[in-house]
């Protein structure tokens, strides 16, 4: 049997893996249920509405080449403003690393917050880790949530979510998060 610190680290890794799965279930239940047949890039989909609002100048609901270029240029300008410490108009290796470090820090902070929420919710014996029965309870809730999403949004009842059904789910989730 390993020492307590190693067991704690191993448990934290397991919690992190489960947390990632739960995050996918909560924020992207549509993909978990119906797959990703459309080839969408998950991380960027959540910002689509904001991107369209800001850069879709012809208001056709999508970004054309010119609008995408404007979005890239705006992102580049924002990155330069935030991280170009020597104000030479480009990011040096150290400035790029500072940007990456900030991004990693934000991601780590969100991961830790999510883990804390999972522990608060599922760590019934309050020992700071999830034992097998607590992980099973979390998994059962995840599966129940997936089934609920499938039942609610699978309008053609084919057992999976189409692109339009996933879009309806995303819109509802987006609206719900805006109200919170």
C-alpha positions in Angstrom: 0.0 0.0 0.0 1.3 3.5 -1.0 1.9 6.4 1.4 -1.0 8.8 2.2 0.4 11.6 0.0 0.7 9.3 -3.1 -2.9 8.0 -2.4 -4.1 11.6 -2.1 -2.4 12.6 -5.4 -3.9 9.6 -7.2 -7.3 10.4 -5.8 -7.0 14.0 -6.9 -6.1 12.7 -10.4 -9.2 10.5 -10.4 -11.3 13.4 -9.2 -9.9 15.6 -12.0 -10.7 12.9 -14.6 -14.3 12.6 -13.3 -14.6 16.4 -13.1 -13.7 16.7 -16.7 -16.4 14.1 -17.6 -18.9 15.9 -15.4 -18.1 19.2 -17.0 -18.6 17.8 -20.4 -22.0 16.4 -19.3 -23.1 19.7 -17.8 -21.8 22.1 -20.4 -21.9 20.0 -23.4 -24.4 17.3 -22.8 -25.5 17.4 -26.4 -22.1 16.2 -27.6 -21.9 13.5 -24.9 -25.3 12.2 -26.0 -25.2 12.6 -29.8 -21.5 12.6 -30.6 -19.8 15.2 -32.6 -20.7 14.3 -36.1 -20.5 17.9 -37.2 -16.8 18.3 -36.4 -17.4 21.3 -34.2 -14.6 22.7 -32.1 -16.1 22.5 -28.6 -14.0 25.2 -26.9 -14.9 27.9 -29.4 -18.6 27.1 -29.8 -19.5 28.8 -26.5 -18.2 32.1 -27.8 -20.0 31.9 -31.1 -22.9 34.2 -30.1 -20.5 36.9 -28.8 -18.3 36.6 -31.9 -21.3 37.0 -34.2 -22.6 39.9 -32.2 -19.3 41.7 -32.3 -18.0 40.8 -35.9 -21.0 39.7 -38.0 -21.3 43.1 -39.7 -23.7 41.9 -42.4 -25.9 40.2 -39.8 -26.2 36.9 -41.8 -25.6 34.7 -38.8 -22.1 33.6 -39.8 -18.6 35.1 -40.2 -17.4 35.4 -43.7 -13.7 35.6 -44.6 -13.5 39.4 -44.1 -15.3 39.2 -40.7 -13.1 36.4 -39.5 -10.0 38.4 -40.4 -11.4 41.4 -38.5 -11.9 39.0 -35.5 -8.3 37.7 -35.8 -6.9 41.3 -36.0 -9.0 42.3 -32.9 -7.7 39.3 -31.0 -4.1 40.1 -32.0 -4.5 43.7 -30.9 -6.0 42.7 -27.5 -3.1 40.2 -27.0 -0.6 42.9 -27.8 -2.2 45.4 -25.5 -2.2 43.0 -22.6 1.1 41.2 -23.1 3.5 43.4 -25.2 5.5 44.6 -22.3 8.2 46.3 -24.3 5.6 47.9 -26.7 7.5 46.8 -29.8 4.3 45.7 -31.6 5.0 42.0 -31.4 5.1 39.3 -28.7 8.5 38.0 -27.8 9.0 34.4 -26.5 8.8 35.6 -22.9 5.7 37.7 -23.6 4.0 34.7 -25.3 5.0 32.6 -22.3 3.4 35.1 -20.0 0.2 34.9 -22.0 0.3 31.1 -21.9 1.0 31.1 -18.1 -2.0 33.4 -17.5 -4.2 31.1 -19.6 -3.0 28.0 -17.7 -3.6 29.8 -14.4 -7.2 30.7 -15.3 -7.8 27.1 -16.5 -6.3 25.7 -13.4 -8.4 28.0 -11.2 -11.6 26.9 -13.0 -10.6 23.2 -12.6 -10.0 23.7 -8.9 -13.3 25.5 -8.5 -15.1 22.7 -10.3 -13.4 20.0 -8.2 -14.4 21.9 -5.1 -18.0 21.9 -6.3 -17.9 18.2 -7.1 -16.5 17.4 -3.6 -19.1 19.6 -2.0 -21.9 17.9 -3.9 -20.7 14.3 -3.8 -18.3 13.8 -0.9 -21.0 12.7 1.5 -18.6 11.5 4.2 -16.7 14.9 3.9 -13.2 13.3 3.9 -12.0 15.4 1.0 -11.9 12.6 -1.6 -14.5 10.7 -3.5 -14.6 7.0 -2.6 -16.0 4.4 -5.0 -19.6 4.8 -3.9 -19.5 8.6 -4.1 -18.0 8.3 -7.7 -20.7 5.8 -8.6 -23.4 8.3 -7.3 -21.8 11.0 -9.4 -21.6 8.7 -12.5 -25.3 7.7 -12.0 -26.3 11.4 -11.9 -24.3 12.1 -15.0 -26.0 9.2 -16.8 -29.4 10.4 -15.6 -28.7 13.9 -16.9 -27.6 12.5 -20.3 -30.8 10.5 -20.5 -32.9 13.6 -19.6 -31.2 15.7 -22.3 -31.7 13.0 -24.9 -35.4 12.7 -24.0 -36.0 16.4 -24.0 -34.1 17.3 -27.1 -34.2 14.2 -29.4 -37.2 15.5 -31.2 -37.0 12.8 -34.0 -36.6 10.1 -31.3 -33.7 8.4 -33.2 -31.6 8.0 -30.0 -29.1 10.7 -30.8 -29.0 14.4 -31.1 -28.7 16.0 -34.6 -26.9 19.3 -35.2 -30.2 21.2 -34.8 -31.2 19.3 -31.7 -27.7 20.0 -30.2 -28.1 23.7 -31.1 -31.5 23.8 -29.3 -29.8 22.3 -26.2 -26.9 24.8 -26.4 -29.3 27.7 -26.7 -31.3 26.6 -23.7 -28.1 26.1 -21.7 -26.8 29.5 -22.8 -30.0 31.2 -21.7 -30.0 29.4 -18.4 -26.4 30.5 -17.7 -27.2 34.1 -18.6 -30.0 34.1 -16.0 -27.7 32.8 -13.3 
